[in-house]
Amino acid sequence: MIVRFTPGDTTVEVEPGTTLFEAAQRADVPVGSSCGADGTCGKCGLRVVSGSLPEATARERRVASDNRCDSGLRLSCMVVINADVTVTADYW
């Protein structure tokens, strides 16, 4: 699967089971995180530009709500990539 990060048009190919956060690390794309990708801080939110990601789990929805994350963001440390996708961050 191919993950594209915009702007910058950086791409990385990943294996099934890879999280969006891991893909960003492999591509050397900075993603916010104060919890070390433990799924508690809500700072790793990325926005889907094109493609799709699996539905958010109850845990992802809870962490996003608890941290007052924008509803259009997906917590990259909790999302396992299942198809080609293009994402961006509001702070890039």
PDB file of N, CA, C and O in Angstrom:
ATOM      1  N   MET A   1       0.836  -1.170   0.000  1.00  0.00           N
ATOM      2  CA  MET A   1       0.000   0.000   0.000  1.00  0.00           C
ATOM      3  C   MET A   1       0.886   1.239   0.000  1.00  0.00           C
ATOM      4  O   MET A   1       1.976   1.242   0.572  1.00  0.00           O
ATOM      5  N   ILE A   2       0.405   2.275  -0.642  1.00  0.00           N
ATOM      6  CA  ILE A   2       1.146   3.523  -0.761  1.00  0.00           C
ATOM      7  C   ILE A   2       0.476   4.581   0.114  1.00  0.00           C
ATOM      8  O   ILE A   2      -0.739   4.770   0.073  1.00  0.00           O
ATOM      9  N   VAL A   3       1.309   5.268   0.913  1.00  0.00           N
ATOM     10  CA  VAL A   3       0.836   6.399   1.711  1.00  0.00           C
ATOM     11  C   VAL A   3       1.556   7.634   1.194  1.00  0.00           C
ATOM     12  O   VAL A   3       2.784   7.664   1.111  1.00  0.00           O
ATOM     13  N   ARG A   4       0.776   8.655   0.847  1.00  0.00           N
ATOM     14  CA  ARG A   4       1.329   9.922   0.374  1.00  0.00           C
ATOM     15  C   ARG A   4       1.033  10.987   1.421  1.00  0.00           C
ATOM     16  O   ARG A   4      -0.079  11.083   1.939  1.00  0.00           O
ATOM     17  N   PHE A   5       2.048  11.779   1.717  1.00  0.00           N
ATOM     18  CA  PHE A   5       1.922  12.883   2.673  1.00  0.00           C
ATOM     19  C   PHE A   5       2.040  14.190   1.892  1.00  0.00           C
ATOM     20  O   PHE A   5       3.014  14.399   1.169  1.00  0.00           O
ATOM     21  N   THR A   6       1.040  15.073   2.039  1.00  0.00           N
ATOM     22  CA  THR A   6       1.063  16.359   1.353  1.00  0.00           C
ATOM     23  C   THR A   6       0.960  17.483   2.370  1.00  0.00           C
ATOM     24  O   THR A   6       0.426  17.241   3.453  1.00  0.00           O
ATOM     25  N   PRO A   7       1.424  18.670   2.105  1.00  0.00           N
ATOM     26  CA  PRO A   7       2.200  18.993   0.914  1.00  0.00           C
ATOM     27  C   PRO A   7       3.579  18.360   0.990  1.00  0.00           C
ATOM     28  O   PRO A   7       3.970  17.808   2.019  1.00  0.00           O
ATOM     29  N   GLY A   8       4.284  18.443  -0.073  1.00  0.00           N
ATOM     30  CA  GLY A   8       5.610  17.855  -0.115  1.00  0.00           C
ATOM     31  C   GLY A   8       5.662  16.604  -0.960  1.00  0.00           C
ATOM     32  O   GLY A   8       6.723  16.216  -1.449  1.00  0.00           O
ATOM     33  N   ASP A   9       4.512  15.973  -1.131  1.00  0.00           N
ATOM     34  CA  ASP A   9       4.417  14.805  -1.993  1.00  0.00           C
ATOM     35  C   ASP A   9       5.394  13.690  -1.626  1.00  0.00           C
ATOM     36  O   ASP A   9       5.959  13.041  -2.506  1.00  0.00           O
ATOM     37  N   THR A  10       5.589  13.472  -0.345  1.00  0.00           N
ATOM     38  CA  THR A  10       6.419  12.366   0.130  1.00  0.00           C
ATOM     39  C   THR A  10       5.580  11.105   0.138  1.00  0.00           C
ATOM     40  O   THR A  10       4.448  11.120   0.621  1.00  0.00           O
ATOM     41  N   THR A  11       6.116  10.011  -0.390  1.00  0.00           N
ATOM     42  CA  THR A  11       5.384   8.745  -0.403  1.00  0.00           C
ATOM     43  C   THR A  11       6.214   7.654   0.237  1.00  0.00           C
ATOM     44  O   THR A  11       7.444   7.705   0.261  1.00  0.00           O
ATOM     45  N   VAL A  12       5.506   6.665   0.753  1.00  0.00           N
ATOM     46  CA  VAL A  12       6.151   5.499   1.343  1.00  0.00           C
ATOM     47  C   VAL A  12       5.257   4.296   1.085  1.00  0.00           C
ATOM     48  O   VAL A  12       4.031   4.398   1.139  1.00  0.00           O
ATOM     49  N   GLU A  13       5.875   3.162   0.805  1.00  0.00           N
ATOM     50  CA  GLU A  13       5.126   1.922   0.638  1.00  0.00           C
ATOM     51  C   GLU A  13       5.184   1.168   1.957  1.00  0.00           C
ATOM     52  O   GLU A  13       6.246   1.057   2.569  1.00  0.00           O
ATOM     53  N   VAL A  14       4.036   0.649   2.395  1.00  0.00           N
ATOM     54  CA  VAL A  14       3.967  -0.034   3.685  1.00  0.00           C
ATOM     55  C   VAL A  14       3.288  -1.395   3.542  1.00  0.00           C
ATOM     56  O   VAL A  14       2.543  -1.641   2.594  1.00  0.00           O
ATOM     57  N   GLU A  15       3.558  -2.245   4.480  1.00  0.00           N
ATOM     58  CA  GLU A  15       2.954  -3.572   4.551  1.00  0.00           C
ATOM     59  C   GLU A  15       1.629  -3.492   5.299  1.00  0.00           C
ATOM     60  O   GLU A  15       1.423  -2.572   6.091  1.00  0.00           O
ATOM     61  N   PRO A  16       0.730  -4.439   5.061  1.00  0.00           N
ATOM     62  CA  PRO A  16      -0.508  -4.500   5.854  1.00  0.00           C
ATOM     63  C   PRO A  16      -0.172  -4.572   7.343  1.00  0.00           C
ATOM     64  O   PRO A  16       0.800  -5.214   7.742  1.00  0.00           O
ATOM     65  N   GLY A  17      -0.985  -3.909   8.149  1.00  0.00           N
ATOM     66  CA  GLY A  17      -0.767  -3.910   9.591  1.00  0.00           C
ATOM     67  C   GLY A  17       0.038  -2.723  10.085  1.00  0.00           C
ATOM     68  O   GLY A  17       0.236  -2.566  11.290  1.00  0.00           O
ATOM     69  N   THR A  18       0.511  -1.874   9.158  1.00  0.00           N
ATOM     70  CA  THR A  18       1.278  -0.687   9.518  1.00  0.00           C
ATOM     71  C   THR A  18       0.328   0.432   9.924  1.00  0.00           C
ATOM     72  O   THR A  18      -0.691   0.654   9.270  1.00  0.00           O
ATOM     73  N   THR A  19       0.659   1.137  11.002  1.00  0.00           N
ATOM     74  CA  THR A  19      -0.160   2.288  11.370  1.00  0.00           C
ATOM     75  C   THR A  19       0.264   3.495  10.542  1.00  0.00           C
ATOM     76  O   THR A  19       1.360   3.530   9.981  1.00  0.00           O
ATOM     77  N   LEU A  20      -0.603   4.457  10.479  1.00  0.00           N
ATOM     78  CA  LEU A  20      -0.310   5.691   9.771  1.00  0.00           C
ATOM     79  C   LEU A  20       0.871   6.408  10.416  1.00  0.00           C
ATOM     80  O   LEU A  20       1.688   7.010   9.719  1.00  0.00           O
ATOM     81  N   PHE A  21       0.963   6.348  11.720  1.00  0.00           N
ATOM     82  CA  PHE A  21       2.084   6.959  12.445  1.00  0.00           C
ATOM     83  C   PHE A  21       3.404   6.298  12.050  1.00  0.00           C
ATOM     84  O   PHE A  21       4.396   6.986  11.812  1.00  0.00           O
ATOM     85  N   GLU A  22       3.418   4.967  11.980  1.00  0.00           N
ATOM     86  CA  GLU A  22       4.628   4.243  11.572  1.00  0.00           C
ATOM     87  C   GLU A  22       5.019   4.598  10.142  1.00  0.00           C
ATOM     88  O   GLU A  22       6.204   4.730   9.838  1.00  0.00           O
ATOM     89  N   ALA A  23       4.038   4.752   9.271  1.00  0.00           N
ATOM     90  CA  ALA A  23       4.312   5.134   7.890  1.00  0.00           C
ATOM     91  C   ALA A  23       4.965   6.512   7.841  1.00  0.00           C
ATOM     92  O   ALA A  23       5.917   6.721   7.089  1.00  0.00           O
ATOM     93  N   ALA A  24       4.461   7.447   8.633  1.00  0.00           N
ATOM     94  CA  ALA A  24       5.042   8.787   8.681  1.00  0.00           C
ATOM     95  C   ALA A  24       6.485   8.739   9.174  1.00  0.00           C
ATOM     96  O   ALA A  24       7.349   9.437   8.643  1.00  0.00           O
ATOM     97  N   GLN A  25       6.744   7.922  10.180  1.00  0.00           N
ATOM     98  CA  GLN A  25       8.113   7.787  10.678  1.00  0.00           C
ATOM     99  C   GLN A  25       9.032   7.240   9.589  1.00  0.00           C
ATOM    100  O   GLN A  25      10.141   7.742   9.407  1.00  0.00           O
ATOM    101  N   ARG A  26       8.587   6.230   8.873  1.00  0.00           N
ATOM    102  CA  ARG A  26       9.397   5.647   7.793  1.00  0.00           C
ATOM    103  C   ARG A  26       9.673   6.656   6.694  1.00  0.00           C
ATOM    104  O   ARG A  26      10.721   6.604   6.051  1.00  0.00           O
ATOM    105  N   ALA A  27       8.741   7.574   6.473  1.00  0.00           N
ATOM    106  CA  ALA A  27       8.892   8.585   5.426  1.00  0.00           C
ATOM    107  C   ALA A  27       9.618   9.833   5.940  1.00  0.00           C
ATOM    108  O   ALA A  27       9.811  10.788   5.188  1.00  0.00           O
ATOM    109  N   ASP A  28      10.019   9.829   7.210  1.00  0.00           N
ATOM    110  CA  ASP A  28      10.654  10.998   7.837  1.00  0.00           C
ATOM    111  C   ASP A  28       9.765  12.233   7.784  1.00  0.00           C
ATOM    112  O   ASP A  28      10.235  13.348   7.560  1.00  0.00           O
ATOM    113  N   VAL A  29       8.474  12.013   7.992  1.00  0.00           N
ATOM    114  CA  VAL A  29       7.505  13.099   8.030  1.00  0.00           C
ATOM    115  C   VAL A  29       7.145  13.333   9.496  1.00  0.00           C
ATOM    116  O   VAL A  29       6.722  12.401  10.180  1.00  0.00           O
ATOM    117  N   PRO A  30       7.305  14.562   9.989  1.00  0.00           N
ATOM    118  CA  PRO A  30       7.030  14.830  11.398  1.00  0.00           C
ATOM    119  C   PRO A  30       5.535  14.773  11.723  1.00  0.00           C
ATOM    120  O   PRO A  30       4.711  15.387  11.044  1.00  0.00           O
ATOM    121  N   VAL A  31       5.214  14.039  12.753  1.00  0.00           N
ATOM    122  CA  VAL A  31       3.839  13.951  13.248  1.00  0.00           C
ATOM    123  C   VAL A  31       3.881  14.196  14.749  1.00  0.00           C
ATOM    124  O   VAL A  31       4.693  13.602  15.458  1.00  0.00           O
ATOM    125  N   GLY A  32       3.010  15.068  15.228  1.00  0.00           N
ATOM    126  CA  GLY A  32       2.973  15.389  16.646  1.00  0.00           C
ATOM    127  C   GLY A  32       2.670  14.166  17.497  1.00  0.00           C
ATOM    128  O   GLY A  32       1.877  13.305  17.115  1.00  0.00           O
ATOM    129  N   SER A  33       3.311  14.104  18.653  1.00  0.00           N
ATOM    130  CA  SER A  33       3.044  13.027  19.613  1.00  0.00           C
ATOM    131  C   SER A  33       3.772  13.333  20.900  1.00  0.00           C
ATOM    132  O   SER A  33       4.988  13.527  20.900  1.00  0.00           O
ATOM    133  N   SER A  34       3.045  13.379  21.994  1.00  0.00           N
ATOM    134  CA  SER A  34       3.700  13.540  23.286  1.00  0.00           C
ATOM    135  C   SER A  34       3.611  12.267  24.110  1.00  0.00           C
ATOM    136  O   SER A  34       4.185  12.188  25.196  1.00  0.00           O
ATOM    137  N   CYS A  35       2.888  11.259  23.598  1.00  0.00           N
ATOM    138  CA  CYS A  35       2.713  10.015  24.344  1.00  0.00           C
ATOM    139  C   CYS A  35       3.549   8.880  23.769  1.00  0.00           C
ATOM    140  O   CYS A  35       3.491   7.754  24.265  1.00  0.00           O
ATOM    141  N   GLY A  36       4.335   9.169  22.716  1.00  0.00           N
ATOM    142  CA  GLY A  36       5.145   8.122  22.106  1.00  0.00           C
ATOM    143  C   GLY A  36       4.314   7.118  21.331  1.00  0.00           C
ATOM    144  O   GLY A  36       4.680   5.945  21.252  1.00  0.00           O
ATOM    145  N   ALA A  37       3.212   7.554  20.761  1.00  0.00           N
ATOM    146  CA  ALA A  37       2.311   6.700  19.969  1.00  0.00           C
ATOM    147  C   ALA A  37       1.619   5.639  20.814  1.00  0.00           C
ATOM    148  O   ALA A  37       1.320   4.547  20.329  1.00  0.00           O
ATOM    149  N   ASP A  38       1.366   5.962  22.077  1.00  0.00           N
ATOM    150  CA  ASP A  38       0.635   5.052  22.965  1.00  0.00           C
ATOM    151  C   ASP A  38      -0.875   5.232  22.869  1.00  0.00           C
ATOM    152  O   ASP A  38      -1.634   4.486  23.488  1.00  0.00           O
ATOM    153  N   GLY A  39      -1.308   6.216  22.099  1.00  0.00           N
ATOM    154  CA  GLY A  39      -2.742   6.402  21.908  1.00  0.00           C
ATOM    155  C   GLY A  39      -3.430   7.119  23.040  1.00  0.00           C
ATOM    156  O   GLY A  39      -4.564   6.787  23.385  1.00  0.00           O
ATOM    157  N   THR A  40      -2.758   8.110  23.636  1.00  0.00           N
ATOM    158  CA  THR A  40      -3.389   8.827  24.732  1.00  0.00           C
ATOM    159  C   THR A  40      -3.421  10.340  24.568  1.00  0.00           C
ATOM    160  O   THR A  40      -4.276  11.000  25.160  1.00  0.00           O
ATOM    161  N   CYS A  41      -2.501  10.912  23.773  1.00  0.00           N
ATOM    162  CA  CYS A  41      -2.377  12.373  23.748  1.00  0.00           C
ATOM    163  C   CYS A  41      -3.267  13.058  22.711  1.00  0.00           C
ATOM    164  O   CYS A  41      -3.659  14.208  22.910  1.00  0.00           O
ATOM    165  N   GLY A  42      -3.589  12.389  21.624  1.00  0.00           N
ATOM    166  CA  GLY A  42      -4.424  12.978  20.588  1.00  0.00           C
ATOM    167  C   GLY A  42      -3.721  13.997  19.707  1.00  0.00           C
ATOM    168  O   GLY A  42      -4.388  14.719  18.967  1.00  0.00           O
ATOM    169  N   LYS A  43      -2.402  14.080  19.760  1.00  0.00           N
ATOM    170  CA  LYS A  43      -1.662  15.079  18.985  1.00  0.00           C
ATOM    171  C   LYS A  43      -1.274  14.610  17.588  1.00  0.00           C
ATOM    172  O   LYS A  43      -0.789  15.414  16.792  1.00  0.00           O
ATOM    173  N   CYS A  44      -1.472  13.346  17.269  1.00  0.00           N
ATOM    174  CA  CYS A  44      -0.988  12.783  15.998  1.00  0.00           C
ATOM    175  C   CYS A  44      -2.054  12.779  14.912  1.00  0.00           C
ATOM    176  O   CYS A  44      -1.984  11.987  13.972  1.00  0.00           O
ATOM    177  N   GLY A  45      -3.026  13.650  15.037  1.00  0.00           N
ATOM    178  CA  GLY A  45      -4.125  13.678  14.085  1.00  0.00           C
ATOM    179  C   GLY A  45      -3.708  14.076  12.686  1.00  0.00           C
ATOM    180  O   GLY A  45      -3.016  15.077  12.497  1.00  0.00           O
ATOM    181  N   LEU A  46      -4.127  13.295  11.706  1.00  0.00           N
ATOM    182  CA  LEU A  46      -3.894  13.583  10.299  1.00  0.00           C
ATOM    183  C   LEU A  46      -5.239  13.590   9.574  1.00  0.00           C
ATOM    184  O   LEU A  46      -6.179  12.900   9.967  1.00  0.00           O
ATOM    185  N   ARG A  47      -5.306  14.380   8.516  1.00  0.00           N
ATOM    186  CA  ARG A  47      -6.533  14.527   7.747  1.00  0.00           C
ATOM    187  C   ARG A  47      -6.402  13.765   6.426  1.00  0.00           C
ATOM    188  O   ARG A  47      -5.397  13.907   5.728  1.00  0.00           O
ATOM    189  N   VAL A  48      -7.401  12.965   6.080  1.00  0.00           N
ATOM    190  CA  VAL A  48      -7.403  12.221   4.824  1.00  0.00           C
ATOM    191  C   VAL A  48      -7.748  13.183   3.686  1.00  0.00           C
ATOM    192  O   VAL A  48      -8.776  13.859   3.711  1.00  0.00           O
ATOM    193  N   VAL A  49      -6.856  13.225   2.683  1.00  0.00           N
ATOM    194  CA  VAL A  49      -7.066  14.051   1.500  1.00  0.00           C
ATOM    195  C   VAL A  49      -7.747  13.222   0.414  1.00  0.00           C
ATOM    196  O   VAL A  49      -8.684  13.680  -0.240  1.00  0.00           O
ATOM    197  N   SER A  50      -7.260  11.993   0.236  1.00  0.00           N
ATOM    198  CA  SER A  50      -7.895  11.072  -0.711  1.00  0.00           C
ATOM    199  C   SER A  50      -7.610   9.649  -0.268  1.00  0.00           C
ATOM    200  O   SER A  50      -6.684   9.393   0.501  1.00  0.00           O
ATOM    201  N   GLY A  51      -8.421   8.731  -0.766  1.00  0.00           N
ATOM    202  CA  GLY A  51      -8.322   7.346  -0.323  1.00  0.00           C
ATOM    203  C   GLY A  51      -9.191   7.153   0.906  1.00  0.00           C
ATOM    204  O   GLY A  51     -10.044   7.982   1.221  1.00  0.00           O
ATOM    205  N   SER A  52      -8.962   6.054   1.587  1.00  0.00           N
ATOM    206  CA  SER A  52      -9.790   5.785   2.762  1.00  0.00           C
ATOM    207  C   SER A  52      -8.997   5.042   3.821  1.00  0.00           C
ATOM    208  O   SER A  52      -7.979   4.407   3.548  1.00  0.00           O
ATOM    209  N   LEU A  53      -9.499   5.147   5.021  1.00  0.00           N
ATOM    210  CA  LEU A  53      -8.953   4.436   6.171  1.00  0.00           C
ATOM    211  C   LEU A  53     -10.100   3.681   6.821  1.00  0.00           C
ATOM    212  O   LEU A  53     -11.264   4.023   6.612  1.00  0.00           O
ATOM    213  N   PRO A  54      -9.784   2.650   7.613  1.00  0.00           N
ATOM    214  CA  PRO A  54     -10.863   1.933   8.312  1.00  0.00           C
ATOM    215  C   PRO A  54     -11.622   2.872   9.255  1.00  0.00           C
ATOM    216  O   PRO A  54     -11.097   3.903   9.674  1.00  0.00           O
ATOM    217  N   GLU A  55     -12.827   2.510   9.571  1.00  0.00           N
ATOM    218  CA  GLU A  55     -13.616   3.280  10.534  1.00  0.00           C
ATOM    219  C   GLU A  55     -12.856   3.409  11.852  1.00  0.00           C
ATOM    220  O   GLU A  55     -12.114   2.508  12.244  1.00  0.00           O
ATOM    221  N   ALA A  56     -13.046   4.517  12.516  1.00  0.00           N
ATOM    222  CA  ALA A  56     -12.412   4.727  13.815  1.00  0.00           C
ATOM    223  C   ALA A  56     -12.962   3.737  14.838  1.00  0.00           C
ATOM    224  O   ALA A  56     -14.160   3.458  14.874  1.00  0.00           O
ATOM    225  N   THR A  57     -12.070   3.219  15.659  1.00  0.00           N
ATOM    226  CA  THR A  57     -12.487   2.325  16.733  1.00  0.00           C
ATOM    227  C   THR A  57     -13.103   3.146  17.857  1.00  0.00           C
ATOM    228  O   THR A  57     -12.961   4.368  17.891  1.00  0.00           O
ATOM    229  N   ALA A  58     -13.773   2.485  18.758  1.00  0.00           N
ATOM    230  CA  ALA A  58     -14.354   3.166  19.920  1.00  0.00           C
ATOM    231  C   ALA A  58     -13.251   3.850  20.724  1.00  0.00           C
ATOM    232  O   ALA A  58     -13.450   4.956  21.226  1.00  0.00           O
ATOM    233  N   ARG A  59     -12.109   3.213  20.848  1.00  0.00           N
ATOM    234  CA  ARG A  59     -10.997   3.797  21.607  1.00  0.00           C
ATOM    235  C   ARG A  59     -10.486   5.062  20.918  1.00  0.00           C
ATOM    236  O   ARG A  59     -10.250   6.073  21.578  1.00  0.00           O
ATOM    237  N   GLU A  60     -10.315   5.010  19.592  1.00  0.00           N
ATOM    238  CA  GLU A  60      -9.850   6.205  18.879  1.00  0.00           C
ATOM    239  C   GLU A  60     -10.847   7.343  19.044  1.00  0.00           C
ATOM    240  O   GLU A  60     -10.448   8.482  19.289  1.00  0.00           O
ATOM    241  N   ARG A  61     -12.120   7.057  18.916  1.00  0.00           N
ATOM    242  CA  ARG A  61     -13.148   8.098  19.086  1.00  0.00           C
ATOM    243  C   ARG A  61     -13.100   8.684  20.491  1.00  0.00           C
ATOM    244  O   ARG A  61     -13.235   9.895  20.664  1.00  0.00           O
ATOM    245  N   ARG A  62     -12.908   7.826  21.500  1.00  0.00           N
ATOM    246  CA  ARG A  62     -12.855   8.300  22.891  1.00  0.00           C
ATOM    247  C   ARG A  62     -11.635   9.198  23.120  1.00  0.00           C
ATOM    248  O   ARG A  62     -11.755  10.274  23.705  1.00  0.00           O
ATOM    249  N   VAL A  63     -10.463   8.752  22.657  1.00  0.00           N
ATOM    250  CA  VAL A  63      -9.241   9.548  22.844  1.00  0.00           C
ATOM    251  C   VAL A  63      -9.363  10.877  22.102  1.00  0.00           C
ATOM    252  O   VAL A  63      -8.977  11.917  22.635  1.00  0.00           O
ATOM    253  N   ALA A  64      -9.889  10.855  20.889  1.00  0.00           N
ATOM    254  CA  ALA A  64     -10.079  12.086  20.113  1.00  0.00           C
ATOM    255  C   ALA A  64     -11.032  13.028  20.835  1.00  0.00           C
ATOM    256  O   ALA A  64     -10.777  14.231  20.903  1.00  0.00           O
ATOM    257  N   SER A  65     -12.111  12.506  21.366  1.00  0.00           N
ATOM    258  CA  SER A  65     -13.078  13.322  22.097  1.00  0.00           C
ATOM    259  C   SER A  65     -12.466  13.878  23.383  1.00  0.00           C
ATOM    260  O   SER A  65     -12.605  15.066  23.674  1.00  0.00           O
ATOM    261  N   ASP A  66     -11.796  13.030  24.143  1.00  0.00           N
ATOM    262  CA  ASP A  66     -11.174  13.457  25.397  1.00  0.00           C
ATOM    263  C   ASP A  66     -10.148  14.571  25.184  1.00  0.00           C
ATOM    264  O   ASP A  66      -9.958  15.426  26.049  1.00  0.00           O
ATOM    265  N   ASN A  67      -9.490  14.550  24.018  1.00  0.00           N
ATOM    266  CA  ASN A  67      -8.450  15.538  23.715  1.00  0.00           C
ATOM    267  C   ASN A  67      -8.953  16.668  22.816  1.00  0.00           C
ATOM    268  O   ASN A  67      -8.168  17.482  22.330  1.00  0.00           O
ATOM    269  N   ARG A  68     -10.264  16.708  22.603  1.00  0.00           N
ATOM    270  CA  ARG A  68     -10.914  17.760  21.808  1.00  0.00           C
ATOM    271  C   ARG A  68     -10.292  17.910  20.420  1.00  0.00           C
ATOM    272  O   ARG A  68     -10.054  19.023  19.951  1.00  0.00           O
ATOM    273  N   CYS A  69     -10.034  16.774  19.771  1.00  0.00           N
ATOM    274  CA  CYS A  69      -9.482  16.768  18.417  1.00  0.00           C
ATOM    275  C   CYS A  69     -10.562  17.134  17.408  1.00  0.00           C
ATOM    276  O   CYS A  69     -11.736  16.812  17.590  1.00  0.00           O
ATOM    277  N   ASP A  70     -10.155  17.798  16.363  1.00  0.00           N
ATOM    278  CA  ASP A  70     -11.055  18.125  15.263  1.00  0.00           C
ATOM    279  C   ASP A  70     -11.672  16.830  14.739  1.00  0.00           C
ATOM    280  O   ASP A  70     -10.972  15.827  14.597  1.00  0.00           O
ATOM    281  N   SER A  71     -12.951  16.841  14.455  1.00  0.00           N
ATOM    282  CA  SER A  71     -13.645  15.622  14.031  1.00  0.00           C
ATOM    283  C   SER A  71     -13.163  15.101  12.680  1.00  0.00           C
ATOM    284  O   SER A  71     -13.412  13.941  12.351  1.00  0.00           O
ATOM    285  N   GLY A  72     -12.481  15.928  11.893  1.00  0.00           N
ATOM    286  CA  GLY A  72     -11.980  15.495  10.598  1.00  0.00           C
ATOM    287  C   GLY A  72     -10.616  14.823  10.651  1.00  0.00           C
ATOM    288  O   GLY A  72     -10.104  14.375   9.625  1.00  0.00           O
ATOM    289  N   LEU A  73     -10.024  14.751  11.837  1.00  0.00           N
ATOM    290  CA  LEU A  73      -8.697  14.156  11.980  1.00  0.00           C
ATOM    291  C   LEU A  73      -8.794  12.704  12.418  1.00  0.00           C
ATOM    292  O   LEU A  73      -9.716  12.305  13.129  1.00  0.00           O
ATOM    293  N   ARG A  74      -7.818  11.929  11.974  1.00  0.00           N
ATOM    294  CA  ARG A  74      -7.671  10.542  12.436  1.00  0.00           C
ATOM    295  C   ARG A  74      -6.391  10.451  13.239  1.00  0.00           C
ATOM    296  O   ARG A  74      -5.368  11.010  12.844  1.00  0.00           O
ATOM    297  N   LEU A  75      -6.437   9.760  14.352  1.00  0.00           N
ATOM    298  CA  LEU A  75      -5.265   9.606  15.207  1.00  0.00           C
ATOM    299  C   LEU A  75      -4.345   8.573  14.574  1.00  0.00           C
ATOM    300  O   LEU A  75      -4.635   7.376  14.579  1.00  0.00           O
ATOM    301  N   SER A  76      -3.237   9.050  14.031  1.00  0.00           N
ATOM    302  CA  SER A  76      -2.383   8.205  13.196  1.00  0.00           C
ATOM    303  C   SER A  76      -1.788   7.013  13.928  1.00  0.00           C
ATOM    304  O   SER A  76      -1.478   6.003  13.296  1.00  0.00           O
ATOM    305  N   CYS A  77      -1.621   7.103  15.238  1.00  0.00           N
ATOM    306  CA  CYS A  77      -1.044   5.971  15.974  1.00  0.00           C
ATOM    307  C   CYS A  77      -2.047   4.835  16.157  1.00  0.00           C
ATOM    308  O   CYS A  77      -1.672   3.724  16.533  1.00  0.00           O
ATOM    309  N   MET A  78      -3.321   5.116  15.890  1.00  0.00           N
ATOM    310  CA  MET A  78      -4.360   4.116  16.101  1.00  0.00           C
ATOM    311  C   MET A  78      -4.950   3.575  14.803  1.00  0.00           C
ATOM    312  O   MET A  78      -5.769   2.656  14.829  1.00  0.00           O
ATOM    313  N   VAL A  79      -4.539   4.138  13.669  1.00  0.00           N
ATOM    314  CA  VAL A  79      -5.140   3.760  12.395  1.00  0.00           C
ATOM    315  C   VAL A  79      -4.222   2.812  11.637  1.00  0.00           C
ATOM    316  O   VAL A  79      -3.090   3.164  11.303  1.00  0.00           O
ATOM    317  N   VAL A  80      -4.712   1.617  11.371  1.00  0.00           N
ATOM    318  CA  VAL A  80      -3.969   0.648  10.565  1.00  0.00           C
ATOM    319  C   VAL A  80      -4.375   0.843   9.105  1.00  0.00           C
ATOM    320  O   VAL A  80      -5.558   0.793   8.768  1.00  0.00           O
ATOM    321  N   ILE A  81      -3.393   1.064   8.257  1.00  0.00           N
ATOM    322  CA  ILE A  81      -3.634   1.349   6.845  1.00  0.00           C
ATOM    323  C   ILE A  81      -4.129   0.085   6.145  1.00  0.00           C
ATOM    324  O   ILE A  81      -3.560  -0.994   6.306  1.00  0.00           O
ATOM    325  N   ASN A  82      -5.201   0.241   5.364  1.00  0.00           N
ATOM    326  CA  ASN A  82      -5.738  -0.908   4.640  1.00  0.00           C
ATOM    327  C   ASN A  82      -5.906  -0.658   3.143  1.00  0.00           C
ATOM    328  O   ASN A  82      -6.434  -1.505   2.423  1.00  0.00           O
ATOM    329  N   ALA A  83      -5.452   0.516   2.674  1.00  0.00           N
ATOM    330  CA  ALA A  83      -5.549   0.874   1.257  1.00  0.00           C
ATOM    331  C   ALA A  83      -4.641   2.073   1.009  1.00  0.00           C
ATOM    332  O   ALA A  83      -4.157   2.700   1.951  1.00  0.00           O
ATOM    333  N   ASP A  84      -4.415   2.385  -0.261  1.00  0.00           N
ATOM    334  CA  ASP A  84      -3.645   3.585  -0.584  1.00  0.00           C
ATOM    335  C   ASP A  84      -4.380   4.803  -0.033  1.00  0.00           C
ATOM    336  O   ASP A  84      -5.609   4.871  -0.066  1.00  0.00           O
ATOM    337  N   VAL A  85      -3.605   5.765   0.476  1.00  0.00           N
ATOM    338  CA  VAL A  85      -4.213   6.938   1.092  1.00  0.00           C
ATOM    339  C   VAL A  85      -3.263   8.125   0.990  1.00  0.00           C
ATOM    340  O   VAL A  85      -2.042   7.964   0.993  1.00  0.00           O
ATOM    341  N   THR A  86      -3.842   9.315   0.900  1.00  0.00           N
ATOM    342  CA  THR A  86      -3.086  10.568   0.948  1.00  0.00           C
ATOM    343  C   THR A  86      -3.579  11.338   2.154  1.00  0.00           C
ATOM    344  O   THR A  86      -4.785  11.494   2.349  1.00  0.00           O
ATOM    345  N   VAL A  87      -2.649  11.820   2.966  1.00  0.00           N
ATOM    346  CA  VAL A  87      -3.003  12.528   4.191  1.00  0.00           C
ATOM    347  C   VAL A  87      -2.210  13.826   4.309  1.00  0.00           C
ATOM    348  O   VAL A  87      -1.199  14.021   3.634  1.00  0.00           O
ATOM    349  N   THR A  88      -2.688  14.699   5.175  1.00  0.00           N
ATOM    350  CA  THR A  88      -1.989  15.929   5.498  1.00  0.00           C
ATOM    351  C   THR A  88      -2.219  16.244   6.961  1.00  0.00           C
ATOM    352  O   THR A  88      -3.079  15.658   7.617  1.00  0.00           O
ATOM    353  N   ALA A  89      -1.424  17.190   7.461  1.00  0.00           N
ATOM    354  CA  ALA A  89      -1.624  17.688   8.825  1.00  0.00           C
ATOM    355  C   ALA A  89      -1.883  19.178   8.748  1.00  0.00           C
ATOM    356  O   ALA A  89      -1.367  19.850   7.854  1.00  0.00           O
ATOM    357  N   ASP A  90      -2.665  19.700   9.660  1.00  0.00           N
ATOM    358  CA  ASP A  90      -2.975  21.119   9.659  1.00  0.00           C
ATOM    359  C   ASP A  90      -1.736  21.968   9.948  1.00  0.00           C
ATOM    360  O   ASP A  90      -1.729  23.159   9.638  1.00  0.00           O
ATOM    361  N   TYR A  91      -0.697  21.386  10.532  1.00  0.00           N
ATOM    362  CA  TYR A  91       0.488  22.149  10.937  1.00  0.00           C
ATOM    363  C   TYR A  91       1.660  21.998   9.969  1.00  0.00           C
ATOM    364  O   TYR A  91       2.734  22.535  10.239  1.00  0.00           O
ATOM    365  N   TRP A  92       1.494  21.288   8.854  1.00  0.00           N
ATOM    366  CA  TRP A  92       2.601  21.194   7.887  1.00  0.00           C
ATOM    367  C   TRP A  92       2.630  22.386   6.997  1.00  0.00           C
ATOM    368  O   TRP A  92       3.491  22.483   6.122  1.00  0.00           O
TER     369      TRP A  92
END
